[in-house]
Amino acid sequence: MILMQCHYCDSNADVSIEKNRIRVGLCEEHLQEQLEGFEEADSLSELQQYVDAYETKT
């Protein structure tokens, strides 16, 4: 298993998200911030794309 770093900070990634063969790691705090951003945007299609790209907890 490869450990990833959060895309936004120096923390270890708690989740990794892959789309179009590009994988990005997020810590729990930044994952929550991203989800809140989708909630505020109220865009179901954006949220669906994000969920579709979600892969697994590391």
Secondary structure in CASP SS format (residue, H / E / C, confidence):
PFRMAT SS
TARGET T0000
AUTHOR 0000-0000-0000
METHOD secondary structure of the structure
MODEL  1
M C 1.00
I C 1.00
L C 1.00
M C 1.00
Q E 1.00
C E 1.00
H C 1.00
Y C 1.00
C C 1.00
D C 1.00
S C 1.00
N E 1.00
A C 1.00
D C 1.00
V E 1.00
S E 1.00
I E 1.00
E E 1.00
K E 1.00
N C 1.00
R C 1.00
I E 1.00
R E 1.00
V E 1.00
G E 1.00
L E 1.00
C C 1.00
E H 1.00
E H 1.00
H H 1.00
L H 1.00
Q H 1.00
E H 1.00
Q H 1.00
L H 1.00
E H 1.00
G H 1.00
F H 1.00
E H 1.00
E H 1.00
A H 1.00
D C 1.00
S C 1.00
L H 1.00
S H 1.00
E H 1.00
L H 1.00
Q H 1.00
Q H 1.00
Y H 1.00
V H 1.00
D H 1.00
A H 1.00
Y E 1.00
E E 1.00
T E 1.00
K E 1.00
T C 1.00
END
